[in-house]
Amino acid sequence: MASVEPPRGAESVRCPHAGTRVGGQLCLILFSEALKASSLWRFIVKSPGSSAWCQPPSIPTEGSGQGGGHRFLALVSLWSPGMRLHSRLLRSWGLHAVGLPFGGAVAEFKPQDGSGWGPIGVKPLTSISTLRTRVSQDQTCHLLTQVWNEVSGTKELWRQLCLRRWSSCKTSQMTLGTQTWKEYYLCRSELEFRMECGRPEKDFICKAIAGHTGEIDELAYISTKECRFDGQEKSMVCTVSSDSTVRAWDVQEGTEIWSSPLQPAALVNVVTFPRLQLAITVDERGLIKVWGAENGWEQASFRLPTFSSALQACEHSEGPFLLVACAEGFLYALTVPQLQLRSRTRVFPSSPTSLLCSPDCQWVFASTQNSDLGPKVFHTRSLLCLVEDEPPVSTTLPIWLTSRACWAPDETARLMVTHRNDNGTQLVITTYELRTKQSREGVDVVVQQMASFLLPNSMTPPHLMKGHGSQVILLVSGSELALFTIHGVQLAAFQDHQRPITSMWVDQSRVITASFDLSLRVYVWNKETKPPVLKSCYHLLGGSHRWASGFTHVEGDSMSIVGVEARNIGTSILRSYCFKVQRGSDDCIN
């Protein structure tokens, strides 16, 4: 199989994906010099093992009646990360691959009169292979550079690159600010490179942030976790402590923004609504308060009859709301920011309850650990719009002795639950899909079991569980991190920590674990494989073992990581790791 190589003298034009592997998506971007317009088409490239190579795409012309008079420049570009293009496929189209960014080829096309752009009508006027025999290598490189500069200046090219590389770019709430799609792509690529390398001082800056006089029990980001590179990016976290205060911190500067007055009791939990710039805390006696994130002003309060066992912030189509479980086994739904009571539902009598909201906040999973009572799933809307004398829409899962659970982030209603098997001797992970169904009596919850598997007998019962994508489950047992598919295939196991893992944070790009060995471990997802595979990268170290006992919590956003470092004297500090984006630095271009 012949490989695709750039011509000599093209060293200045990068081609990170030159090679021979085939499969994935190609894009054809057509530029009309006469119309000053561009269009984009996608099509699938068959693998070399298939019986026939795919033909060039059928492309409608812009102003097809007069298309024959236009000269078009076309860039065939690789969009799937790591994809390779076979020279035989290019030659069948009269093209030759050259060293262009993202891999690909450039040629001139023009429509055939009356034949459109079908497989017969696609005809290169000048292929690069022909050009190389007519002009010098320097002239060839100059032509390629000129064409690429023209192509790379278009907004649509960079927007499509962003959409294909980062699913978060598809959200309607994404904010570009003053940056262009090209600036966004280059800056975010640089940021990901630095996060994968983790070179101290070169890629990130570490700061120790002190202020609390007690132990920090919980932290949460108050800033939005979207990537921004327009100079407005800023990471902020809120913390609650046994010193009876809630505080806000500037992660990049390593400074305190505000601190609340001393509260009547120690604060034990905090959740945030970044879009509303609100933080909500609860103390050990069950007093809930709403705080403005910018100035720390108290805005509302609500008192539970007993202490709270769980707190969940939910952004719903009906409006933002707060779910609270109390020790008596009741589930409260409160409006935000007013903290007005919408519903009060008995879930597990006299049992502390844990809560988990689905990614779209349409479902709430409620469970009590190691109980013979099966966990319940509530349809959220029924908690917010409770009809008098009617219970909320819910169902009880046919399992018991539940220990851990998580939702699949890329699915709206896929739930994974760890529980004991029928005789209580082995741990099982079962995956469910949930949906609602209208019946004569009202709305019913339909539960479908998707998969189930036994955990290895040699594995310690996991104390942390997270989901990634739609198929991957991450489990922490002691100091080990293990990855499974929902069907029980073990993808990887890591033992990078010397002492037990205390906390785990997972997003689309990274996994970070915190441990009592006074380190954070950073892992990066390799998205080229299906399912994605996790790559272990580096440790982020805390302070001295003389003063600190380890990390107890870890959280992250698009540009920073924050860990809670417990001190031997019964206090805690924050340790932040902020990654740099130097916008064009040569040390991170690969």
N, C-alpha and C positions, 0 to 999 in steps of 0.2 A: 504494500500500500504506500503510495508516494505521499510524502509530507508536503505541506504548503510552507514555503519559505519566502521571506521578503527579499527583494532585490538588494544587492550590495549598494552601500551608500545610503540606505534608508534607516540607519541607526537612530537618527533623531526622531523618527516616527515610531512610537511604541506599539508593540504587538504582543500583549501578554498572553493571548490565547492561541498562538500559532501551533498547529499540530494536525492530527489526523482523525480524531474521534468525531463521530457524527451522531446526531439525535438531538431533538429539542426544537426550538423555534428560531426562524430567521425573520428578519424584517427587511423590507425593501422600502427605502425612502427615495422618492422621486422629486427632483427639483427642476422646475422649468425656468430657464433663463429668460424666456419671453414673458411668462406669466408672473414671475417672481413669487411662485407659490410652491408649497411642499405638501405631500400627502404620505400617509403611512399605511402599509399593508403587512399583515402577519400571515405566515403559513407554516405548516409542519414539515420538517425534514425527516425522511424515512432513514432508518438505520442501514448500514452497508449490507446487512444480511437479508434485506428484503429483496423480492424478486425484481423490482424495477425502481430506478431512481425517480424521485418526484420531478415533475416538470416545473418550469418557471410559472409563477402565479399569473392568473388572468387579472389584468389591471385595467379598469376603465380610465379613459383619458379625461383630462379637464378641458372642456370645450372640444369634444371628440370630433366635431365636424371640421375643425381647422387644425386638429392635432398634428397632421403630417408636416406642418411647417415649423414645429417647435423642436428645439434641441434640449434633451433632458440629460441631466447628470444623475446617476443612480449610485447609491451606496448600499451594498449588501452587508449587513452588520449582524454579528452574533449577539444575542440578547440573553440566552441562558448562561449563567456563570459557569465557566470552565468548559464550555462546549467547543468542539473542534470541527473544522470543515474539511471535507475531502476534496482533493484537487480534481478528481474525476467528475464530481458533481459540478464544479465551477466550469470546467472545460466544456461540459455538455451545454452550457449556456454561453460559451464563447468568452468566459472570464478567467482571470488568473488572480489568485489571492496575493495580496501585498501587505506590507507591514503597517496596517492602519490601527488606530485605537479600537479596542474591543474585538479585534480580528475582523477580517472582511475583505471586500474587493470593491473597486471603483471602475465603472465603465460608462460609456455614452450610449444612450438608447434613443430611438425615435420611433413613433408609431408608423406602421405600414398603412398605406392608403387603403381604407375599406376593410382592413383585417383586424383592427384593434390591437389589443396587447395580449392575445392568447398565446399558447405555446408555439404556434407557428409564427405569429406576428412579432414576437420578441426577437429583435435582431440587433446585436451590438454593432455600432458603427466602427468603433475602435476598441478592441480588448487590450488589457494591459500587457498580455503576452505578446501581442503584435506591436504595441508601442515600444516594448523593450528592444525589438529588433531594428526600430527606425530611429530612435533617439538615444542619447547617452543616458547613463544611469542618473547623472545629476539632474538632467531635464525631467526624467521620469519621477524622481523624488520631488522635484519642484512642483510638477503637475499634481501629484498625490497630495502634497502639503496644501496646495492651493485649493483643491477640491475639499479636503477635510476641513480646512479653515472655514470654507463656505458652509459646509454641512453642520459643523459644530457650533455655528453661531445661531442656529435655529432653536427657538423655545421648545418646539414639539419634541425634538430629539431628546433633550435633557429631561423633559417631563416624563416621556415614556421610559427612559432609563430608570428614573426614580420610582415610577409605578411598578416596574417589574422587579426591582431589587428590594423595595421596602413596602410591605402591604399597608403600613401606617399612612403612607402618602395618599391612599385612596379615600381616607376619611374626609368628610365634608368639613370637619372642624380644624383641619390642618391649616396652620398660619405660616405663610411665607414671609410676611413682613416686607422689608425692603429688598430682600435677597431674590435673585433669579433662580430658576430651576437649575441652571448650570452651577451657580455658586453653592446651592444646596447640595447637589450631587457631589461636588468636589470636597466640600467641607465635611459632609457626613462620611464619605469614604475615608478621608483622613482621620476622622474621629474613630472609626471602627478599626483602622490600622493601629492607632495608638492604644486603643483598649485591648487589642489582641497582643501587642508587644509588651506593654506595661513596664517601660524603662523609667526608673525613678528619676525625677527632676526633668528628664527629657520629654516623657509622655504625660506625666501627671505630677501634681504637687500635693503633698500630704500635710494636713494641719490637725493639731490637737485642739479641741474646743471645750473649754471648761466653763462651768457656771452653776450647775446644780450642786446642792449640798447633800443630796441623798442619791439613792439608786434610780437610774432611768428605767422605767418599766415598759415604755413603748415609744416608738417614733413613727412619723408619717410625713411624706413629702406634701407640702402645701402648694408648691409650684407645679404647673402642668408638666407632664413627662414627655411632651413632644420635643423634637429636635428643632432648634432655632439657631441661626447663625447670622443674624442681622444686628448684632450688638445689643439686643434686648434679652438675651438668654440669662437666666438667673435661677439658681437652685436654692430653695428654702425648705427647711424641715421644722416640724413642731415636735416637742418632746414633753412627756409627763413624768413626774418623779415622786418618790416617797417624801420629798421635801415640801409637798403640797403646792407646787407651782407648775404651770404650763409655760413653756418658753418657745420662741421662734428664733431660728438661726439662719444667717446667711452662710451657705456652705462654701462658696468661693472665697469670701473674705475671712471666714472663720470667726465671725463676730455674732454677738447676740443682738437681735432686732428689738425684741421686747420680752418682758416677763410679767406674768399675772401677779396680782396681789396674793398673799398667802391664803390658801383655801382652808375650809373647816376640817378636811381630812386628806389623806394621801391620795393622789390621782393615780389610777391604775390602767387607764386605756385612753387612746386618742384615735379618732378617724378624721379625715379631711375631705372637703369638697373643693378641689382646686379651681373649678370653673366659677364657683361662687366666692372663692377666697374665704372659706370658713373652716375652722377647726372645732371639733366637738369632743369634749372630755367627759369622763365619768370617774367619780371617786369611789373609795372602798365602801361607802355607805349607800351608794346608789344615786347620788346627785349628779344629773347631767347638765352640762352648760355648753352654750355656743359662744365662740370667740371670733372676732374679726381678725383675719390673718395679717392685715396690714398694720393694725395699731394695737391689737390685743384687747379691744373693748368687749366686755361681756354683753351679749345681745338677748339671750333667753335662757331659761332653766326649766328642768322637769325633775321631780323626785320620784324614784322607784320605791316600793315598799321594802325591798331588800337590795343587797348588792347585785351588780350586773355580772353575768357570766359571759356575755358576748355583745359586741357592738358592730354593726355593719352599715356603711354608707352606701346608698343606692341612688343612682341617677335613672329615673324611670320616665316614660312618656307622660305619665300622670303628674310628673313633677318630682323634685328631689325629696327623699324621705330617709328616715333613720329607723333601722330595726334593732331592737334591744331585747335580749333574753335576760330574765332575772332568775335568782336562785330558787324561787318558788315554782319554776317551770312554766312561767307565762311569757308569751311573745308580744311585745309592744311595737306598733307602727306609729311613728311620730312624723309630723310635717317638719320641713326645714325651710327657713331658719326659726320658725315660731315655736317648734316643739309642741304642737297641738296633737292631742291623742286622736288617731284615726281608728285604731282597733286594738283589742286586748284579747289574746287567744291562749287558752290553756294547751300546752304541748305535752310536757312530761311532768306529772305531779311531783312536786318537791324534789326535782332533780335539776342540777345545773345543765344548761343547754348550750351547745355550740351551734353557730350559724355560718352558712356559706351561701352567698348570692351567685347566681349564674352570671356569665360575662355580660349579658344584655339586661340583667336585673329582672327578668321575667319569672324566675324561679328562686325559691329559697329552700335550702336543705337544712333541716334541723335534726340534731342527734344528741344523745347522751351516751357517754363512753361506757363500754362493757356492761350494757344493760340488756335484759331480755326483751325490752321494748324495741320494736323495729323503728328505724329512722323515718322521718316524715319529709315529704316534699310539698311545699305550698305554691300555688299559683299567685304571684305577687299582687296582681290587680285585685284579687278578691280580698286581700288584706287591707288594701287602700280604699276600696269601695264596698265595705261590708254591708250586706243587707240584713236588716233587723230579723232576729230569730233564725238566721241561717248561718251555718258554720262556713268558714272560708273553704275554697276549693283546694283539696289536698288529697294525698294518698300515702299509705304506709308501705314501705318497701318490704318484701318478704325475706328479710335477713335480720340477724340479731348479733349481739356482741360486736357492735361496730366500733372501730378504733380511729380510723382516719378516712378522709374523703377529699376530693378536689373536682373541679370542673375542667373540661377541655377548653382552652382559651379560644380556639378557632371554630368551635361549634357553639350554637346558641343554647343547646339543652342536652349536652352529653356529660353524664356524671359518673365518676369512678369512685368506688367505695371499698375500703378494706374491712373485712369482717371474718368471723369464724365460720367454718363449714358446719354441716348439720349436726355432727357429733361433737363439735367444739374443739377438735384436736389440731386443725390446721388453719392457717391464714389463707384467705381467698380475696382476690380483687375482682370485682364484678363491675362491668360497664353497662350503663343504662342510657336509653334515649327517651326523652319525655316530650309529650305533646298534649294538647287539649282537644276534646271532642264534644261537640254539642249533642245533647240528648234531650229527651222529653222532660226530664227532671231538671235540666240545667246544663252546666259545664262539668265534664268529667276529665280526670287526668288519665292518660294512657301511658303505661310504662312498658317499654320493650327492652329486653335484655339483649345487648349486642355481643358481649364476650364475657368470659370468666376464666380465671386460671389460678392454680395453687402457687403460693410462694414457696421457694425452696426451704426444706426443713432446716438447713444449715443457717438460714438467714434470721437474725434477731428481729423481733417485731418492730417495724418502722415507727419512728416517732415524728417524722416529717414526711409530707406527701404533697407533690405539686404536679400539675399537668403542663404539657407543652404541645402546641399545635392541636391536632385532633387524634393522635395515635400514641403519644409518648407519655409515660408516667415516670416521675422521678421520686425515689424513695431514699430516705436517710435512716440508717440503722447504726447507732453508735458513731463511729468515725468513718463509716463507709457510705458513699453515694452510689446508688445503682439505678440503671435505666432499663425499663421494660416497655414493650409495646402492650396495647390493651389485650393482645392475644397471648401474652406470656413469653414472648421472645426477649431474652435478655440482650440488650444492645451494648452495655458497658458497665463496668464497676470501677470505682476510683477509691483509693485509700491514701489520699494526699495529706490528711490530717493525722497528727500524733495523738490527739485527744478528741472526745466526742464533739460532733457538730451540733451547734445550738440553734442555728437559724439558716434559712435558705431563701434566696430571692431569685426569681426566674422571669425572664422576658423573652421577646422574640430573638434577641441577639446573644444574650449571655445568661450564665448561671453563676451565682456567687454564694459561697458557703462561709459561715462564721463558725469558729471553734474556740474551745477553752484553751487550745494551744497558742492563743494570742495571734492568730493569723486569719486572713480572709483568702479564700482560693477563688480564682477567676477562671471560668470555663467559657468557651465560645462555641456556638453552634456551627457546624459545617452543613450548610443548606443544600450542597450539591447532591447529597445522598438522600434517598427516600427509604425509610424515615431519616430525619436529620441525625447526625452523630455529634456527640459532644467532644470537644478537644480541651484537654487540660492545659492551661497556659502558664500561670505564675501565682506566687503568693504575694499578698499585700500584708506587710508586717505591722504589728501594733507597737506598743511601748515596751518598757522593760518588765521582765517577769518579777523583778524585785518589787514593783509597785502595782502591777496589774495581774488579774487572775484569768483574763480571757475576754473574748468577744461574746456578747449575749444576743445581739440583734444585728441584722444587716438589711439595708434598703438601698435602692439605686434609682437613678433616672437616666436620661439620655447622655448626660455629660459628667456624672459624679456617682460616687459610692460613699455611703455613710454607715459606719459601724458604731455600736455602743460598746465601749471598753470598760469593763468592771474593774474597780480598784480594790485592793486588799483591805482598805479602811472603811469599806461599806458605801462608797460613792461611785459615780460613773462619770465618764466624759465621752464626748463624741470624737471620732477620728474620721476626717473626711479625706477623700482622694478625688481630686478634680482633674479631669483630662483636658489637655490643651488642643486647641484648633488654631494653627498658625496661618491658615489660608494660603497654601502654596509652598509650604516648607519642603525642601528637596529630600529630607531624610525619611519621608514616609510615602514616597511615590514608588510603587513596585511595578 
